[in-house]
Amino acid sequence: MYRPDQCPRATLVTLSLVHWPVMAIRTIFTMAEDCAHGVRQGWFEFVRDYGTVAERLVAHYFPTLASETGMRRRTVFARANADDNAWFRSLAFANEREFAMAFRELVLAYGRSSVRLPVLQFSADDLARAPDGLALIQRQLFWVFLKGWSVDEASAMITNAAATAKEARILADDRIHALADGDSSMAHCATTLRAMELAESARTPDCLSWKTMDNIINGQISWRDRDNAERHASGCIHCLNSFTAFQEMIWLRKEAQPLPETEIEQVVQGLRLQERKGLFSRLLAKNRAS
């Protein structure tokens, strides 16, 4: 498990004592390492690659936030930069998908602290009963629709089969409306956030790890382990929420376009960064000194 305060072996480059040119291989780990140390290059890459992801998440889950796009984006990244890059220094992740999930939590925390919505009273038991009688794939799609994504978006995230998503949407709509207190966009937003908060609080020791979710998606899991995971997830609101969020972030990251350089600079210039050398510059300097 990677920690930004530890130098990951995967990012190390053997530097010859002869001063040959060194081509630094940038990874999600070197980016996080640089961000944790307040290095501008790492923050530039972070904003470039995740700026549109942040905006898409905020616009989707918190449409009532009135701030203009650039302001919302700057606020999200400022939270990661606060307290001498404390968010990065506390991170632990094994791959970019896990990093993306941690970033999702950061964005949702910003939105939840900024938006004011009606408090709904349905319980975790109500939420668990809502998809009764549905097959596992239909339960997953129920959660995607509960989170406000469209049939086409759900199909891209979960099944790549539009017919399956359309059928599941018909089955899901009445169940979702039974949870919501009204048909307005604000009521649906409040229902989504209430459902996710209940699910996040329902974690048990048997719940699936991000690594297991990643293995399921990649097909790198035995049939027995997959069957056990699916049996658990089928009746677990925490795992249905987490697994669909995992697939959501894979899709959002795949669809995201890099921010234009001018927009990246607008964010980076507002951050508290120090003129520190990046990971590879520090390694090169250390090697030359020896």
N, C-alpha and C positions, 0 to 999 in steps of 0.2 A: 504494500500500500504506500503510495507516494505521499510525502509530506513536504511542502515547500521549504521547510527549514532543514531538510536533509537533501544532499546532492544526489539525485537519482543516477544509477549506473547507466541507464539507457541513454542519458544525455551527455555522457562523458566522451571526449575525443582524445585519443592518445596524441600528444604533441611531440614531434621530433625535436631533438636538441638542435638539429639543423633547421634554420628558419625558413622552412618551406611554407608557402601560402596555405592557410587552413580554411576550409569551407565549413562554416558552422551549420549544423543541421538543426533547424528550429522545430520543436515539438510543443505539444500542449504543456509538457513538463518544464521546458525551458522558459516558455511564456509565463507560467505560474511562478517559477523561481524568480524571474526578473520582476514581476509585479509585486511579489512579497518583499523585494528589496527596493521598491520604488523606482525601478529602472524604466526610463521612458519607452524604450523599444518594446518591452513586454506589454506595457499599457496601450501603446499604439496598436499592437496586434490584437489585444483583447477587445478593445473598442471596435476595431475594424471587423472582427469576426462575429462579435456578439451584439453589436449595436442594433441591428435590425431584429434580432431575436428578442432583445429586451423590449423594443417598441411593440413587436407583435404580441408578446405576452401581456403587456400593460393594456394595450388597446382591446385585447380580447376579454381579459378577465375583469378589467376595471374601466369600462367605457365611460363611466360618469366622471372620471378625473378630467378636469377642465384644462389642465396645463397643456401648452403646445408641445409638439413632438420633441423638439430639441431639449426643452426643459425637463421633460420626463426622463429622457435618455441620460442627461447629465446627472440627474438626481440618483438614478440607479447606480451609475458608476462611481459617484461620490460616496455612496454607502460602502462599496467595496474598498475604496481608498481611505476611508475614515480610520482614525486611530493608528496611523502609520501602517496602513495596509493590513489591518487585523484580520479581515475576512480571508485574505489569501494565506496569512500565516497560520490560520486555524484549519485550513482545508486538508482533507485526506481523500485521495481518489486514485483509482487504478488505471483509468483510461478516459478518453474524452467524453464518452457517454456519461460516466459518473460525474465528471466535471460539469457537464451540461445540466445534470439534475441538481447539483449544488447551486448552480447559477439560477435555475428556475426558483429554488427556495428563496434566494436573495431577492429576486424580482417580486415574488408573491408577498414577501415580508414588507417590501416597500409599498405595494398597493394596499395591503391590509391596514397599514399604519396611516394611510392617506385618505381612504375612501370611507364614507359613512353610508351604510345601507340598513334597511330594516332587519331586525333580528327575528329569524324564523324559529319555530318551536318543534319541528319534527326531530325525532330522536335517531340515534344510531340503529336501534331496532327497526324503526320505520324505514330507514334507508336500506338496511339489510334485506327487508322483506320486499322492497319495491320490485326487484327483478326475479321474484319467485317464478319458477316454471320455465325460465329461459335457459338455453344451452350456454356453455361457457363463452363462445364467441359472441353470442347475443348479449350476454352480461357485460362483456368488455365494451361492445358498441353502445350499450345503454349508458355506461359511464362516459364515453366520449360525447354522446349527445347531451347527457346531463351537464357536461362542461361547456356546452354551447357550440360545438363544432358541427359543421354541415355534413350532409351525406357524402359529398365528394371528398371533403377533408377526412372524414372518418374512414372512407374507403382507402385513401392514400396512406393513412396511419396504420390501419389494422389488417385489412383483408385484401386490398387491391381488387375487390370484386364489388362493383357498384350495386348489383342486384341484391347481394347479401346485406349490404349496408341499408339499402332502401327498405327491405323487408324488416330489418331490425328497428329502423326508425319508426315504422308504423306500430310495432310492438312497444316501443319505448315511450312514445309521446304521452299517452294517457297516464302512464306510471309517473312520469316526470311532472305532469300537471297536477297530479294528486299531492305531490310534495310541495309544489310552489304555491305561494299565497298571491295569486293573481297572474295575469298574462302579460304584464308589462316587461320591458327589457330590464328594468331595475329589479323586479321580482325574480326574474330568471337569474340575474347576476347574484342576487342574495341567496338563492337556492343553491347555485353552484358553489359559492364560497362556504356556505354552511355545510354542504355535503363533503367538501374536501377537508374542512377542519375536523368534522366528526371522524372521517376515515383516517386522517393523520394521527388522531388520538387513540385509534383502536389497534395499534401495533401490538403483536404478541411475540414471544420468543420463536414461534414457528413461522413467522412471516418471511417472505422471500427477500433475499438480499439483492442488491443491484447486480452483483456478479451472477446470481442465478437467473435473473431476468435477461441479462446480456447473453448468457449461454443458451437460453430458450430461443431467443430471437436469432442467434447465430446457428442454431441446430447443434450446438456442442454440449449435449446433455444426453444421458442414457434415457431409454424409454421409461424405465422404472422411475428414475428421478423426475422426469417430466410429468409422468402420471401422478406422482405424489404431489408435485408442485401445483398441478392443475386442480387436483382434488381440494387442496387447501384454499387456493385462490378463488375457486368457484363460490365459496361461502364466506369470503373474507373481504369486507369493505376496504380495509387498509390495502390489501394486495391488489384488488381491482383498481383502486385509485392510483396506486404507485405504478403498476404495470402499464396502465394506459398513459400515465404521465411520462413514463420512460419512452414509450413509442411516440408520444407527442413530441418530445424533445428531439428524438432522432429525425423525425420528419421536419420540424422547424429548422433544425441545424442544416439539414440537407437543402431545404428550400431557400435559406437565407442568402442574400447577396451582400458582399462586402460593402461597408459604408464608403462613400466618396471621401477622399483625403481631406477636403475642406471641412466636412462634418466630423471626421475623426479629430481634427485639430481643435474644433470648437469644444469638444469634450475634454481632451487631454490637457489643453491649456488651463482649464478650470480645476485641475487636480493638484494635490500637494505631492509633488515629486521632487526627488533630489537628483543631482547630477552624479549618479553612481554607475559604475560599469556593469554591463551585463555578465551573465554566467560565463560565456565563452571568452570574453575579454579578460575576466578575472583569472580564468584557467591559463590563458595564454601568457599573461603577465607573470603568473606564478611560475610557469615552466621556464620562461626566459630568465627569471631571477635565479633559478636553481642551476 
